[in-house]
């Protein structure tokens, strides 16, 4: 069977925001009905306050807006979990999607899909104003008589030039806000849903959405949160006097597609492939043009006179953001220019794609840039500065402002920093890569090997403590006990020697092999990531970025014990004071809020790499590899 059940007014959506739960779709088409319920379209709202924005059907338009279905995503991360039992809508142009000529956008009357309609078709219209329409790829929905009159009137209006401000948000490797929402539905019992809602959600959970190591089991990042706060006029008709509009474009992280299994190799492992870094940049341009088509369908009397770009990115998404900025400097040859020509985006006659004039980058906001590109030429090494066709260098005139928040406690081999210095100042904050990007859960239980396995073979009669492996592990344990990972006053876990014993293969009757490692077991909280969010938000607001205030919700509120620390880090980031945390404040952070990212656990198959088994292993010297912001050897064509 082709297609998905059409979404309608009152169909349920499940929202992952605490306290929202399951809410109905609250608006719909005034004149297109499915099973006597208004058809839901992109931009229609749900009762939790989110608007339907993702997983829509772009080639099926209802009143000029893409149709939505079971599985469509809202701006809160809420997912449509109900739909029509008789009307299926697909994205392919075949008989399964439409078996009868229909019109979905009309000026008056109503389009009805009754309960007797065939499941794979939309019922023919009986309204006298409806005209038959055979859908072909690229065709717009037909207009009713009133809309045709409106179109003629609009043609007589003077085209008005506007300044378009667009925010691009590139998420981190393995981070996908929509997949987080979908995965949350599969853990419905953890979110307080009742048994009936929980079962309804689980019925719509394919295996990849329940994988605990996937993008579906993560948390929304600071990129997704900033995206939610950015202005968006995509579904708003501007007043005649308005000369500015704002759009926001979210690009899911490397290795992920919405409602699809994650791509481990080469995408997540090496940053390449169909969901690699460059592929995400290419997708961003087309996604922006799609949003502009929706915007100009509602605002046909407007034209773009100038474009202002804000671009944010985390991890490999920060690398994508930098490549995107460099691509924009190609002017009329840029990916964005090509996509806008393809979609015939209206531009004023004087708009010529001159970088710094017609189009300018107002802000680049980066959370800990990690390109980590591996390829055949460098032996799949993601630690070095060979990044293939990726262009990371940010020249001094790349943007009006560049903000780079850097993880001061990150030192994993596979997480080398791509610095923005010397051209731009970096703000180094306590924490590891994920602490800065904000993708850790509210509470996590860490069970980590902090050293590589020490090995020794000894006589069976000797106690294990006499082995060199045990002695080496004991020495390492004393060092780790000095790092403040365990709160001695309010214990939150333990550090200890984990060991195992096996028989010697050479002399199993008389000798044994001892393996020993330092292990950490503790609980750690995730709210610290809200501090880098606040810092980026405040610094971006200072540049005029159209961000709404951070709401005082349970998802974003700081716990009391972090408020003073947050104030100090904010003053430091703003250049008002040096970084001056008290010892007690540092102890609190490292014991309870900052994650131990570097470790020697093995995750079979997680990295997808050919030879790397310890994905999160530290560098040899415990110092992070840092690649300077230097001109790239690659030229964009």
C-alpha positions in Angstrom: 0.0 0.0 0.0 1.4 3.4 -1.0 1.3 6.5 1.1 0.4 7.4 4.7 -2.9 8.2 6.4 -3.8 11.9 5.9 -3.7 14.0 9.0 -6.8 16.0 10.0 -8.1 18.4 12.5 -8.3 16.7 15.9 -5.9 13.9 15.0 -3.5 13.3 17.9 0.1 14.4 18.1 2.6 13.3 20.8 4.8 16.1 22.2 8.0 15.3 24.0 8.1 18.6 25.9 7.5 17.8 29.6 3.9 18.4 30.5 2.5 18.6 27.0 1.8 14.9 26.3 -0.7 13.9 23.6 -2.5 16.9 22.0 -4.9 17.2 18.9 -4.2 19.1 15.8 -6.0 22.4 16.4 -6.4 23.9 12.9 -6.9 22.8 9.3 -8.2 23.6 5.9 -11.4 25.7 5.8 -12.6 23.9 2.7 -10.9 20.5 2.3 -12.2 17.7 4.4 -11.1 14.1 4.9 -13.8 11.9 6.6 -15.6 15.2 7.4 -12.6 16.6 9.3 -10.5 19.5 8.0 -7.3 18.4 6.3 -4.2 19.4 8.2 -1.4 21.2 6.3 2.1 22.5 6.9 1.8 25.4 9.3 -1.4 24.2 11.0 -1.1 24.1 14.8 -1.5 21.5 17.5 -3.0 22.2 20.9 0.5 22.1 22.5 1.4 25.2 20.5 3.7 23.6 17.9 3.1 24.1 14.2 3.4 21.2 11.7 6.6 21.8 9.9 8.4 18.5 8.9 7.8 15.2 7.1 5.1 16.8 5.0 4.1 15.9 1.4 5.6 18.6 -0.7 4.0 17.6 -4.0 0.4 17.5 -2.6 -0.8 21.0 -1.9 -3.9 21.9 0.1 -4.8 25.6 -0.1 -1.3 26.1 -1.4 0.3 24.3 1.6 1.9 20.9 1.7 -0.3 18.1 3.1 0.6 16.4 6.3 0.2 12.7 7.3 0.8 10.2 10.1 4.4 10.8 11.1 4.6 14.5 10.2 6.6 16.5 12.7 5.7 19.7 14.6 8.0 22.5 15.7 8.0 21.2 19.3 9.2 17.9 18.0 5.7 16.6 18.3 4.7 13.7 16.0 1.3 13.1 14.4 0.3 9.7 15.6 -3.2 9.5 14.1 -4.8 9.9 10.7 -7.5 9.1 8.2 -8.6 5.5 7.9 -9.6 6.0 4.3 -7.3 8.6 2.8 -3.7 7.9 2.1 -1.3 10.5 0.7 2.1 9.6 -0.8 5.0 11.4 -2.2 5.3 9.5 -5.5 3.4 10.4 -8.7 1.5 7.1 -9.3 -1.9 5.7 -9.0 -1.4 4.7 -5.4 -1.3 8.3 -4.4 -4.1 9.5 -6.7 -6.4 7.3 -8.6 -9.0 9.9 -9.5 -8.8 13.5 -10.7 -9.1 15.8 -7.7 -8.6 19.4 -6.7 -7.2 20.0 -3.2 -7.2 23.8 -3.2 -10.4 25.6 -3.9 -11.9 29.0 -3.3 -15.2 28.0 -1.7 -17.2 24.9 -0.9 -15.5 21.9 0.6 -13.5 18.9 -0.7 -14.8 15.8 1.0 -13.2 12.4 1.3 -15.9 10.2 2.7 -15.7 7.0 4.5 -16.6 5.1 1.4 -13.5 6.3 -0.5 -11.0 3.8 -1.6 -8.1 3.7 0.8 -5.5 4.6 -1.9 -7.4 7.5 -3.4 -9.0 10.8 -2.7 -12.7 11.0 -3.5 -13.7 13.2 -6.5 -15.1 16.6 -5.6 -18.8 17.3 -6.0 -18.4 21.1 -5.5 -19.5 23.0 -8.6 -16.4 25.2 -8.5 -14.0 22.2 -8.5 -12.2 21.6 -11.8 -10.7 18.2 -12.6 -6.9 18.0 -12.1 -4.6 15.2 -13.1 -1.5 15.7 -10.9 1.8 15.8 -12.7 5.3 16.3 -11.1 5.8 20.0 -10.4 2.2 21.0 -11.1 0.6 23.4 -8.5 -2.8 22.6 -7.2 -5.6 24.3 -9.2 -7.1 27.5 -8.0 -10.8 28.1 -7.3 -12.5 31.1 -8.9 -12.0 33.4 -6.0 -8.3 32.6 -5.8 -8.0 33.2 -9.5 -9.5 36.7 -9.0 -7.1 37.3 -6.2 -4.2 36.3 -8.3 -5.2 38.8 -11.1 -5.5 41.5 -8.4 -2.0 40.7 -7.1 -0.5 40.9 -10.6 -1.6 44.6 -10.6 0.2 45.3 -7.3 3.7 46.7 -7.3 6.3 44.2 -6.3 8.0 45.2 -3.0 11.6 44.4 -2.2 12.2 42.9 1.3 15.2 42.1 3.4 15.2 38.3 4.0 16.9 37.1 7.2 17.5 33.4 7.3 18.8 31.3 10.1 20.5 28.0 9.2 20.9 25.4 12.0 23.3 22.5 11.3 23.0 19.8 14.0 25.8 17.6 15.3 26.8 14.1 14.2 24.0 11.7 15.1 21.8 14.5 16.4 18.3 14.8 14.8 15.6 16.7 16.7 12.8 14.9 14.8 14.2 11.5 15.6 14.5 12.4 19.2 10.8 13.2 19.2 10.0 9.9 17.4 12.2 8.0 19.8 10.6 9.6 22.8 7.2 8.2 21.7 8.7 4.7 21.8 9.7 5.3 25.4 6.2 6.7 26.2 6.0 5.1 29.6 8.9 7.3 30.7 7.0 10.4 29.7 3.9 9.8 31.8 1.5 8.7 29.0 -1.4 6.4 30.0 -1.6 2.8 28.8 -3.8 3.6 25.8 -1.6 6.4 24.5 1.5 4.3 25.1 0.2 1.5 23.0 -0.9 3.8 20.2 2.6 5.2 20.2 4.3 1.8 20.3 2.3 0.6 17.3 4.0 3.2 15.2 7.6 2.3 16.3 9.8 0.5 13.8 12.9 -1.2 15.2 15.3 1.6 14.2 13.4 4.0 16.4 14.0 1.8 19.5 17.7 1.5 19.1 19.3 2.8 22.3 22.6 3.7 20.4 20.9 5.7 17.7 19.8 9.3 17.1 16.4 8.3 18.4 17.7 7.8 21.9 19.5 11.2 22.2 18.4 14.6 23.5 17.6 17.8 21.6 20.8 19.9 21.2 21.4 23.6 21.6 21.2 23.8 17.8 17.6 22.5 17.9 16.7 24.8 20.8 18.1 27.9 19.1 16.2 26.9 15.9 13.0 26.9 18.0 13.6 30.4 19.2 14.5 31.9 15.8 11.9 34.0 14.0 9.9 32.3 11.2 7.5 33.9 8.8 7.3 31.0 6.4 3.5 30.6 6.8 2.7 34.3 7.5 1.3 36.7 5.0 3.2 40.0 5.4 1.4 43.3 5.6 1.9 45.6 2.6 4.1 47.9 4.7 6.4 45.1 6.0 9.8 45.1 4.4 11.5 42.3 6.5 10.9 38.6 6.8 12.6 35.8 8.7 13.0 32.1 8.0 14.6 29.3 9.9 16.1 26.2 8.4 17.0 23.1 10.4 19.4 20.5 9.0 19.6 17.3 10.9 23.0 15.9 11.9 25.5 13.9 9.9 24.6 10.2 9.6 20.8 10.8 10.1 17.7 11.2 8.2 14.3 11.8 9.7 12.3 8.6 10.4 15.1 6.5 8.8 17.8 4.3 10.2 21.1 6.0 11.0 23.9 5.6 8.5 27.0 4.5 10.4 29.6 4.0 7.6 31.0 6.1 6.0 28.6 8.8 7.2 28.9 8.9 11.0 32.4 7.3 11.0 34.1 9.5 8.5 31.7 12.4 7.9 31.2 11.4 4.2 28.5 9.7 2.2 24.9 10.6 1.4 24.3 12.1 4.9 27.9 13.4 5.3 28.9 17.0 6.0 28.9 18.2 2.4 25.6 16.4 1.7 24.0 18.3 4.6 25.2 21.6 3.1 23.7 20.7 -0.2 20.4 19.8 1.5 20.3 23.1 3.3 20.1 25.1 0.1 17.3 23.1 -1.3 15.5 23.1 2.0 15.7 26.9 2.2 14.3 27.2 -1.4 11.4 25.0 -0.5 10.6 27.2 2.5 10.9 30.3 0.3 8.4 28.7 -2.2 5.9 28.3 0.6 6.6 31.9 1.8 6.2 33.5 -1.7 3.0 31.5 -2.3 1.6 33.5 0.5 3.4 36.7 -0.4 3.5 36.9 -4.2 3.8 40.6 -4.2 7.1 40.5 -2.4 10.7 40.2 -3.8 14.0 39.7 -2.2 16.1 42.8 -2.3 18.8 41.6 0.1 19.6 38.5 2.2 21.1 38.3 5.7 22.3 35.0 6.9 22.8 33.7 10.5 24.3 30.2 10.6 24.8 28.0 13.6 26.4 24.6 13.9 27.5 22.0 16.4 30.3 19.4 15.9 30.3 18.3 12.3 27.4 20.6 11.9 29.7 23.5 12.8 32.0 22.2 10.0 29.0 22.2 7.7 28.2 25.8 8.7 31.7 26.9 7.8 31.7 25.2 4.5 28.2 26.8 3.8 29.6 30.2 4.5 32.5 29.7 2.1 30.1 28.4 -0.5 28.1 31.6 -0.3 31.1 33.5 -1.3 30.8 32.0 -4.8 27.9 34.4 -5.3 25.7 33.4 -8.2 27.4 30.0 -8.4 26.7 29.1 -4.8 24.4 26.2 -3.9 21.9 28.6 -2.4 21.8 30.7 -5.6 21.4 27.6 -7.8 18.6 26.2 -5.6 16.8 29.6 -5.7 17.0 29.8 -9.4 15.7 26.3 -9.7 12.6 27.2 -7.6 12.4 30.6 -9.4 12.6 32.6 -6.2 11.6 36.2 -6.9 14.5 38.7 -6.7 14.6 42.4 -7.4 16.3 43.5 -10.6 19.4 44.9 -8.8 20.0 41.7 -6.7 23.2 40.2 -8.1 24.5 37.8 -5.4 27.4 40.0 -4.5 28.8 38.6 -1.2 28.9 41.3 1.4 26.4 43.4 -0.4 23.3 41.6 -1.8 23.9 38.7 0.6 25.9 38.9 3.8 26.6 36.6 6.8 25.7 38.5 9.9 26.6 35.8 12.4 28.4 32.4 12.5 27.6 30.7 15.9 29.7 27.5 16.4 29.6 24.9 19.1 33.0 23.1 19.2 33.8 22.5 15.5 34.9 18.9 14.8 35.2 18.1 11.1 36.7 14.6 11.6 36.8 13.7 8.0 38.4 10.4 7.0 39.3 9.1 3.6 41.4 6.7 1.7 44.2 9.2 1.2 44.8 9.5 5.0 44.0 6.0 6.0 40.6 6.8 7.3 42.2 9.0 10.0 39.7 11.5 11.4 42.2 13.1 13.8 44.3 14.9 11.2 43.5 18.1 9.3 42.9 16.5 5.9 39.2 17.1 5.2 38.8 16.2 1.6 36.6 18.7 -0.3 35.4 20.4 2.9 36.3 24.2 3.1 36.6 25.2 6.8 38.7 28.4 6.7 36.9 31.5 7.9 38.5 34.6 6.6 38.2 37.9 8.5 35.6 39.1 6.1 33.5 35.9 6.1 31.0 37.3 8.6 30.2 40.3 10.7 30.6 38.2 13.8 31.9 34.7 14.6 31.3 33.1 18.0 33.0 29.8 18.7 32.3 28.1 22.0 35.0 25.5 22.6 35.1 22.5 25.0 37.9 23.0 27.5 37.8 19.4 28.7 37.7 17.5 25.4 40.7 15.4 24.5 39.5 12.4 22.5 41.5 11.2 19.6 38.6 11.4 17.2 37.4 14.8 18.3 40.2 17.2 17.1 39.2 20.9 17.2 39.0 22.9 14.0 39.9 26.3 15.5 38.7 29.7 14.3 41.9 31.4 15.6 43.8 33.5 14.8 41.1 35.4 12.8 38.4 35.1 15.5 38.5 34.8 19.3 37.3 31.6 20.9 35.5 31.2 24.2 36.8 28.1 26.0 34.2 26.7 28.5 34.4 23.9 31.0 33.1 20.6 29.7 33.5 18.1 26.9 32.1 18.2 23.3 28.6 17.1 24.2 28.5 19.4 27.3 28.9 22.4 25.0 26.5 21.1 22.3 23.9 20.2 25.0 23.0 16.8 23.8 23.2 14.9 27.1 20.1 13.6 28.8 18.8 15.0 32.0 20.5 12.2 33.9 22.9 9.6 32.6 24.6 6.7 34.3 28.2 6.4 33.2 29.9 3.0 33.3 33.3 3.7 31.7 36.7 2.2 31.5 39.1 5.1 32.1 42.3 3.3 31.1 43.2 0.8 28.4 43.4 -2.8 29.7 46.6 -3.6 31.6 47.7 -7.2 31.1 50.1 -9.5 32.9 50.6 -13.3 33.1 51.5 -14.7 36.5 51.7 -18.0 38.4 48.3 -19.4 39.4 49.4 -19.5 43.1 50.0 -15.8 43.3 47.2 -13.4 44.2 46.0 -11.1 41.4 47.3 -8.1 43.4 50.8 -9.2 42.7 50.5 -8.9 39.0 51.9 -5.9 37.1 48.5 -5.3 35.6 47.0 -4.8 39.0 49.8 -2.5 40.1 49.6 -0.4 37.0 45.8 -0.1 37.4 46.3 0.9 41.1 48.7 3.6 40.2 46.3 4.9 37.6 43.4 4.8 40.0 45.3 7.1 42.4 45.7 9.6 39.6 42.0 9.5 38.7 40.9 9.9 42.3 42.5 13.4 42.2 40.3 14.6 39.3 37.1 15.2 41.2 34.8 12.9 39.3 33.2 11.6 42.6 31.7 13.8 45.2 33.2 12.7 48.5 30.6 14.6 50.6 27.5 13.5 48.6 28.7 10.4 46.8 27.3 9.9 43.3 29.3 6.9 42.3 32.6 5.1 42.6 36.0 4.6 41.0 37.6 1.2 41.3 39.8 -1.5 39.6 37.8 -3.8 37.4 39.6 -7.0 36.6 39.2 -10.4 35.0 41.3 -13.6 35.0 41.7 -16.1 32.2 43.8 -19.2 31.7 47.1 -18.9 30.0 47.1 -20.3 26.5 50.7 -21.5 26.8 50.5 -23.1 30.3 46.9 -23.2 31.4 47.6 -25.5 34.3 50.1 -23.3 36.0 49.7 -19.8 34.9 46.9 -17.2 34.5 46.4 -13.9 32.6 45.2 -10.9 34.6 43.5 -7.9 32.9 42.9 -4.8 35.0 41.4 -1.4 34.3 40.2 1.7 36.2 36.4 1.9 36.0 34.1 4.8 36.7 30.4 4.2 37.7 28.4 7.3 38.6 25.3 9.3 37.8 25.8 12.7 36.1 23.2 15.4 35.2 22.7 17.1 31.9 21.6 20.7 32.7 25.0 22.2 32.3 24.5 22.3 28.5 21.9 25.0 29.1 24.7 27.4 30.0 26.4 27.4 26.6 22.9 27.8 25.1 22.4 30.9 27.1 25.8 32.3 26.2 25.3 31.7 22.5 21.8 33.2 22.7 23.0 36.3 24.5 25.9 36.9 22.2 23.8 36.3 19.1 21.1 38.7 20.4 23.9 41.4 20.7 24.4 41.1 16.9 20.6 41.6 16.2 19.8 37.9 15.6 16.0 37.5 15.7 15.8 35.1 18.7 13.0 35.1 21.2 13.8 34.9 24.9 14.6 31.5 26.3 11.4 30.3 28.0 11.4 29.4 31.7 10.4 25.8 31.1 11.5 22.6 32.8 13.4 21.7 29.7 15.5 24.9 29.6 15.4 26.2 33.2 18.7 26.2 35.1 18.8 24.4 38.4 19.5 26.7 41.4 23.0 25.3 42.0 24.1 26.3 38.5 22.8 29.9 38.5 25.8 31.6 40.0 28.2 29.5 37.8 26.2 30.5 34.8 26.4 34.2 35.7 30.2 33.9 36.0 30.6 32.1 32.7 28.3 34.6 31.0 30.4 37.5 32.2 33.6 35.7 31.1 32.1 35.0 27.7 31.1 38.6 27.3 34.6 39.7 28.1 33.7 41.4 31.3 35.7 39.2 33.7 38.3 36.4 33.6 37.2 32.8 34.2 37.1 32.8 38.0 35.2 29.8 39.3 35.8 28.9 42.9 37.2 25.5 43.8 33.8 24.4 45.2 32.1 25.4 42.0 34.6 23.5 39.9 34.1 20.5 42.2 30.4 20.7 41.7 30.7 20.8 37.9 33.2 18.0 37.5 31.5 15.6 40.0 27.8 16.2 39.0 27.4 18.0 35.7 30.4 17.5 33.3 30.6 14.3 31.4 33.6 12.1 31.1 33.7 11.8 27.3 37.1 10.1 26.9 37.2 6.5 27.8 38.1 3.0 26.7 34.8 1.3 26.3 34.2 -0.6 23.1 31.0 -0.1 21.1 30.9 -2.9 18.4 29.7 -1.4 15.1 29.0 2.0 16.5 31.7 3.8 14.7 31.4 1.8 11.5 35.2 2.3 11.0 37.4 -0.4 9.6 40.0 -0.5 12.4 38.9 1.9 15.2 37.4 0.0 18.1 37.8 2.4 20.9 35.8 5.2 19.5 36.1 7.5 22.5 39.7 6.8 23.4 41.8 9.8 24.6 44.8 11.2 22.7 48.2 9.7 23.7 49.3 12.7 25.7 45.8 13.6 27.1 45.9 16.9 25.2 43.4 17.8 22.5 44.6 18.0 18.9 43.9 21.5 17.5 44.0 22.4 13.9 44.4 26.2 13.1 42.1 28.2 11.0 44.2 28.3 7.9 43.3 28.7 4.2 42.1 25.5 2.6 43.9 23.8 -0.2 40.6 22.9 -1.9 38.8 25.2 -4.3 35.0 25.2 -4.5 33.8 24.9 -8.1 
